[in-house]
């Protein structure tokens, strides 16, 4: 019997080590050690025994307890803020100095400040002139001219259909007329000549530093768009008139169907007499002189005001010119537009710096069914900070009381009116500046005279140059 083969005393089974996961090939993603800076890695937590055997990495260098990068970033930020603060202070001081210098340059006969920031602001001692018309659509239109600190002459125009003021240059040095030909604080005159409902001319007058009376004409105008100064022209080759130093100027153009024809200008000459010029349509040589010698002598540099006298009968038409006499009272010069004139003094005392403005109401008719002729004459009294009313009603002149609504007009004593019963005054604004404010007369010409002192403020005239 065969004996079984002896078995070894250990198993012959071989252990497959690949069976264990630990011994499987590893296909894991490799760590990209360049992806971020090593200083941004999370700190590894190792057993103390292992940490003790590792060489410690040196700690980042710090300044004032802050990492160097953060410290220098803070220093740079502080430097930028400090530079901005210093620059702001310098700019503010510079603007204040320029503004103060401009305020000091506002006296007549001197050059206004030419600061970039203030050159286009209103000249504090600006004079004004105003005119109005009704267009073919029945809309009311108002024009106001004034002077800027850089001596330019601008016009603000208002159309009731737009309910906005449109600002346009008239004399700004770009239309062949140098600003050297504009007197600082010049008196201004403005009128609108009526041809028909769709055609009207605009006339502007001012005084040069040499006292020449300068003139510009515009064949037509718009109150809804900005106008170019190049559209203002002068049809005559020379300046005909020279006024007294700082003379007041008033002008007239046919204002209505029932108004005097032709174009007129009035001012004081070197003898302080009132001199007039008329521009007839059939006169190709230009102006014809008109002298008014048989009147009470005017005061030197008196304010002049003009109000039209409409009439259905052409022989009753004309205009009134109001001025201050040498004895300090208000006077009226009534002129028929040709050769006839007369004068009288009124019971209203004036001070040296009084400004005079006037407008008329009604018609110079006694037989037609129209309202009677009336006048509103406003005079400033800077010494008393008031504006006084003198009116003409039912054939009589009355020296009325102060118009309290217009009291803010007194200190600057610069006023303008138009036949549309609008009053404009230069009044003080913020930061030493000035502005133009508009009022409207609410009186009833044929009603109670208590309403004659009723003026309502409309608002500020926009003079902003865009």
C-alpha positions in Angstrom: 0.0 0.0 0.0 1.4 3.2 -1.1 2.1 5.6 1.7 1.0 9.2 1.2 3.6 11.8 0.5 4.6 13.8 3.5 3.0 17.3 3.6 5.1 20.3 4.5 4.3 21.9 7.8 3.3 25.3 6.1 0.8 26.2 3.5 1.7 26.3 -0.1 -0.9 29.0 -0.9 0.6 32.3 -2.1 -0.8 35.5 -0.8 -1.7 37.9 -3.6 -0.6 41.3 -2.3 -2.2 43.2 -5.1 -5.5 42.3 -3.7 -5.1 45.1 -1.1 -6.1 48.6 -2.1 -3.0 50.0 -0.5 -0.9 48.2 -3.1 -3.0 49.2 -6.1 -1.4 51.7 -8.6 -2.4 55.2 -7.5 -3.7 57.5 -10.3 -4.5 60.6 -8.2 -4.1 64.2 -9.5 -0.8 65.8 -8.8 -0.7 68.8 -6.6 0.4 71.9 -8.5 2.7 73.5 -6.1 3.1 76.6 -8.2 -0.6 77.4 -8.2 -0.5 79.7 -5.2 2.2 81.3 -3.2 3.4 79.0 -0.4 2.6 81.6 2.2 -1.1 81.2 1.3 -1.2 77.5 2.0 -3.1 76.3 5.1 -0.9 75.4 7.9 -0.2 71.6 8.3 -0.9 70.1 11.7 1.6 67.3 12.4 2.4 65.3 15.5 4.7 67.1 17.8 7.3 64.4 17.4 7.4 65.0 13.6 7.3 68.8 14.0 10.3 68.6 16.3 12.3 66.8 13.7 11.5 69.4 11.0 13.5 72.5 10.3 11.3 75.5 11.2 10.5 77.9 8.4 11.5 81.5 9.3 8.5 83.8 10.1 7.6 86.6 7.6 9.3 90.0 8.4 6.9 92.6 9.9 6.9 96.4 10.4 5.0 97.8 13.3 3.3 94.5 13.8 2.1 94.4 10.1 3.4 92.4 7.2 5.6 94.5 5.0 3.2 94.3 2.0 0.3 95.6 4.1 2.4 98.3 5.8 3.6 99.8 2.5 0.1 99.6 1.0 -1.2 101.7 3.9 1.6 104.2 3.5 0.9 104.7 -0.2 -2.9 105.1 0.5 -2.2 107.7 3.1 0.1 109.6 0.8 -2.5 109.7 -2.0 -5.2 111.0 0.4 -2.9 113.7 1.7 -2.0 114.8 -1.8 -5.7 115.1 -2.8 -6.5 117.2 0.3 -3.6 119.6 -0.4 -4.7 119.9 -4.0 -8.2 120.7 -3.0 -7.1 123.4 -0.6 -4.9 125.0 -3.2 -7.8 125.1 -5.8 -10.3 126.5 -3.2 -7.9 129.3 -2.2 -7.1 130.1 -5.9 -10.8 130.4 -6.7 -11.5 132.6 -3.7 -8.6 134.9 -4.7 -9.9 135.1 -8.3 -13.4 135.8 -7.1 -12.3 138.5 -4.7 -10.2 140.1 -7.4 -13.2 140.2 -9.8 -15.4 141.8 -7.2 -12.8 144.6 -6.8 -12.8 145.3 -10.5 -16.4 146.4 -10.9 -16.2 150.2 -10.8 -17.0 152.1 -14.0 -14.1 152.9 -16.3 -12.0 150.0 -15.0 -11.4 146.6 -16.6 -13.4 143.8 -15.1 -11.6 140.7 -13.8 -10.8 138.2 -16.5 -10.8 135.1 -14.2 -11.9 132.0 -16.1 -14.2 131.1 -13.2 -16.0 134.5 -13.0 -15.6 136.0 -16.5 -19.0 134.8 -17.6 -20.8 135.9 -14.5 -22.9 139.1 -14.4 -20.9 142.3 -13.9 -21.9 143.5 -10.4 -22.4 147.1 -11.8 -24.1 146.0 -15.0 -26.8 148.2 -16.5 -29.7 146.7 -18.3 -32.2 147.4 -21.1 -35.4 145.5 -22.0 -37.9 145.3 -24.9 -40.9 143.2 -25.7 -43.2 142.2 -28.5 -46.1 139.8 -29.3 -45.4 137.4 -32.1 -47.8 136.2 -34.9 -49.0 133.3 -32.6 -50.0 135.6 -29.8 -47.1 134.6 -27.6 -45.5 137.2 -25.3 -41.8 137.7 -25.9 -39.3 139.6 -23.6 -35.7 140.6 -24.2 -33.2 141.7 -21.6 -29.6 142.7 -22.3 -26.8 143.0 -19.7 -23.0 142.9 -19.3 -20.7 140.2 -18.0 -17.6 140.5 -16.0 -15.5 140.0 -19.1 -17.3 143.1 -20.6 -19.3 141.0 -23.1 -22.9 142.0 -23.8 -25.4 139.2 -23.7 -29.2 138.9 -24.2 -31.7 136.6 -22.4 -34.9 136.1 -24.4 -38.2 134.6 -23.2 -41.1 133.2 -25.2 -44.3 132.4 -23.2 -44.9 129.3 -25.3 -41.5 127.8 -24.2 -41.5 129.1 -20.6 -37.7 129.3 -20.6 -35.0 132.0 -21.0 -32.6 131.5 -24.0 -29.2 133.1 -23.5 -27.3 134.4 -26.5 -24.1 136.5 -27.0 -24.4 139.9 -28.8 -21.0 141.4 -28.3 -18.4 138.8 -27.2 -15.3 139.6 -29.3 -16.1 137.0 -32.0 -18.2 139.1 -34.4 -15.5 141.6 -35.4 -16.2 143.9 -32.5 -13.5 143.8 -29.8 -14.4 143.9 -26.2 -12.1 146.9 -26.0 -14.9 148.8 -27.6 -17.2 148.1 -24.6 -17.1 150.4 -21.6 -17.1 148.7 -18.2 -20.6 149.3 -16.7 -21.9 150.9 -19.9 -25.4 152.0 -20.1 -27.5 150.0 -22.5 -30.5 150.7 -24.7 -32.7 148.2 -26.6 -35.7 148.5 -28.8 -37.8 146.3 -31.2 -39.0 147.9 -34.4 -42.4 146.5 -35.6 -42.8 146.0 -39.3 -45.6 143.5 -39.2 -46.6 140.5 -37.1 -43.8 138.3 -38.6 -41.0 140.8 -39.2 -39.3 143.1 -36.6 -35.9 144.5 -36.1 -33.9 144.7 -32.9 -31.6 147.7 -32.1 -28.9 147.7 -29.4 -26.8 150.7 -28.2 -23.9 151.0 -25.7 -21.0 153.3 -25.0 -17.3 152.7 -25.7 -14.4 153.6 -23.3 -13.9 156.7 -25.5 -17.7 157.6 -25.0 -18.7 156.9 -28.6 -22.3 155.6 -28.9 -22.0 152.2 -30.5 -24.9 150.6 -32.4 -25.8 147.1 -33.7 -28.9 146.1 -35.7 -30.5 142.7 -36.1 -33.0 142.2 -39.0 -34.9 139.6 -37.1 -34.7 137.7 -33.9 -35.8 134.5 -32.2 -36.6 133.9 -28.6 -36.6 130.1 -28.8 -33.0 129.3 -30.0 -29.6 130.6 -29.2 -28.5 133.3 -31.6 -25.1 133.9 -33.2 -23.4 137.3 -32.5 -22.4 137.4 -36.2 -26.0 138.1 -37.1 -25.8 141.5 -35.5 -24.5 144.2 -37.9 -24.0 148.0 -38.2 -25.0 149.5 -41.5 -23.0 152.7 -41.1 -19.3 153.1 -41.6 -18.7 155.5 -38.6 -20.0 156.3 -35.2 -22.0 159.5 -35.4 -22.5 160.3 -31.7 -20.3 160.8 -28.7 -21.9 161.1 -25.3 -20.9 162.5 -22.0 -18.7 160.3 -19.9 -21.0 157.5 -18.6 -24.1 159.0 -20.3 -27.4 157.2 -20.0 -28.8 156.0 -23.3 -32.4 155.3 -24.3 -33.8 154.3 -27.7 -37.1 153.8 -29.5 -38.2 151.8 -32.5 -41.8 151.6 -33.7 -43.4 149.5 -31.0 -46.9 149.0 -32.3 -49.3 149.8 -35.1 -50.5 153.0 -33.3 -47.0 154.1 -32.3 -44.6 156.7 -33.7 -42.7 155.6 -36.8 -38.9 155.5 -37.2 -36.0 154.8 -34.9 -34.6 157.2 -32.2 -31.8 157.4 -29.7 -31.4 159.9 -26.8 -28.4 160.6 -24.6 -26.5 163.4 -22.9 -23.7 165.2 -24.8 -20.6 166.8 -23.4 -22.6 169.8 -22.2 -25.0 167.5 -20.3 -27.8 168.5 -22.6 -30.2 165.8 -23.9 -29.4 165.1 -27.5 -31.5 163.0 -29.9 -31.0 161.3 -33.2 -33.6 160.0 -35.5 -33.2 157.5 -38.3 -35.7 158.1 -41.1 -36.4 155.3 -43.5 -35.7 157.6 -46.5 -32.5 158.9 -45.1 -29.6 157.0 -46.6 -27.0 159.2 -44.9 -27.9 157.9 -41.4 -29.0 159.8 -38.4 -30.5 163.3 -38.1 -29.9 165.3 -35.0 -32.5 166.5 -32.6 -31.7 169.1 -29.9 -33.8 169.9 -26.9 -32.6 173.2 -25.5 -35.8 174.7 -24.2 -36.3 172.4 -21.2 -35.2 172.4 -17.6 -31.4 171.6 -17.6 -30.7 167.9 -16.7 -28.3 166.9 -14.0 -24.9 165.5 -15.1 -25.1 161.8 -15.7 -28.8 161.7 -15.1 -30.7 158.5 -15.6 -32.9 158.6 -18.7 -36.2 156.7 -19.2 -38.4 156.5 -22.3 -42.1 155.6 -22.6 -44.1 155.5 -25.8 -47.3 157.5 -26.3 -49.7 155.5 -28.6 -52.7 157.1 -30.3 -55.2 156.1 -32.9 -54.7 159.5 -34.4 -51.1 159.7 -35.8 -50.8 163.4 -34.9 -51.2 162.6 -31.2 -48.5 160.0 -31.1 -45.1 160.5 -29.6 -42.9 159.6 -26.6 -42.0 160.9 -23.1 -38.4 161.0 -21.8 -38.0 161.3 -18.1 -34.8 162.6 -16.4 -33.5 164.3 -13.3 -33.0 168.0 -13.3 -30.0 169.9 -11.9 -32.1 170.8 -8.9 -32.8 167.2 -8.2 -36.4 166.7 -9.3 -38.1 164.4 -11.8 -38.8 166.0 -15.2 -40.8 165.0 -18.3 -39.8 165.8 -21.9 -42.7 165.1 -24.3 -41.6 164.7 -28.0 -43.8 164.3 -31.0 -41.2 162.4 -33.0 -40.5 165.2 -35.4 -39.7 168.8 -34.3 -42.2 169.5 -31.6 -41.5 169.0 -27.9 -42.3 170.4 -24.4 -41.1 170.0 -20.9 -42.3 170.1 -17.3 -41.0 169.2 -13.9 -42.9 166.8 -11.6 -43.4 166.8 -7.8 -40.9 164.0 -7.2 -37.5 164.6 -5.6 -34.6 162.4 -6.5 -31.1 161.7 -5.1 -27.9 161.7 -7.1 -27.8 157.9 -7.7 -31.5 157.5 -8.6 -32.3 155.2 -11.5 -35.4 156.1 -13.5 -37.6 153.7 -15.6 -41.0 154.2 -17.1 -43.7 152.5 -19.2 -47.0 153.7 -20.5 -50.5 152.3 -20.5 -53.6 153.2 -22.7 -53.8 155.6 -25.6 -53.5 159.4 -26.0 -57.1 159.6 -27.2 -60.1 161.4 -25.8 -62.8 160.6 -28.4 -62.2 156.9 -29.1 -63.3 153.9 -27.0 -59.9 153.1 -25.6 -58.3 153.4 -22.2 -56.8 156.8 -21.3 -53.1 157.4 -21.4 -51.2 156.5 -18.2 -47.6 156.4 -17.0 -45.8 154.4 -14.4 -42.5 156.0 -13.4 -40.3 154.2 -10.9 -37.3 155.8 -9.3 -34.8 154.3 -6.9 -33.7 155.9 -3.7 -30.5 154.0 -2.7 -30.1 156.1 0.5 -33.5 154.9 1.8 -33.4 151.5 0.2 -36.7 152.1 -1.6 -38.3 152.4 -5.0 -40.8 155.2 -5.4 -43.8 155.4 -7.7 -44.9 158.5 -9.7 -47.9 157.9 -11.9 -50.0 159.7 -14.4 -53.8 159.1 -14.3 -56.8 161.0 -15.6 -54.6 163.9 -16.6 -52.8 164.3 -13.3 -49.4 163.4 -12.0 -49.3 161.9 -8.5 -46.2 161.3 -6.4 -47.2 158.0 -4.7 -45.6 156.0 -1.9 -42.9 153.5 -1.9 -43.4 150.2 -3.8 -42.4 147.7 -1.1 -42.4 144.7 -3.5 -39.4 146.3 -5.3 -37.4 147.4 -2.3 -34.6 144.9 -3.2 -34.0 146.9 -6.4 -32.8 150.0 -4.5 -29.3 149.1 -3.4 -27.9 148.3 -6.8 -30.1 151.0 -8.5 -30.0 149.2 -11.8 -33.5 148.7 -13.4 -35.1 148.1 -16.7 -38.7 147.9 -17.9 -40.7 147.2 -21.1 -44.1 148.0 -22.5 -45.2 144.5 -21.4 -45.3 145.9 -17.9 -42.2 143.8 -16.8 -39.6 145.2 -14.4 -36.1 143.9 -14.1 -33.7 144.6 -11.3 -30.1 143.7 -10.5 -30.1 142.4 -6.9 -27.5 140.8 -4.6 -27.0 137.1 -4.8 -24.8 134.6 -2.8 -21.0 134.9 -2.5 -20.8 138.5 -3.7 -22.5 137.8 -7.0 -25.6 139.5 -8.5 -28.6 138.2 -10.4 -31.5 139.7 -12.4 -35.0 139.4 -11.0 -38.2 139.9 -12.9 -41.5 141.5 -11.6 -44.8 142.2 -13.3 -47.2 145.1 -12.7 -50.7 143.9 -11.7 -52.3 147.3 -11.6 -55.5 148.1 -13.5 -54.9 151.3 -15.6 -58.6 152.3 -15.6 -59.4 151.0 -12.1 -58.6 151.8 -8.5 -55.3 153.7 -8.1 -54.6 151.6 -5.0 -53.6 148.8 -7.4 -50.9 151.0 -9.1 -48.3 149.9 -6.5 -49.1 146.2 -7.1 -46.0 144.3 -8.4 -45.5 140.6 -8.2 -42.2 138.8 -8.4 -42.0 136.4 -11.3 -38.5 134.9 -10.7 -34.9 135.1 -11.7 -33.8 135.7 -15.3 -31.5 132.9 -16.5 -28.2 134.4 -17.6 -26.2 131.1 -17.5 -24.0 130.6 -20.5 -24.0 127.0 -21.7 
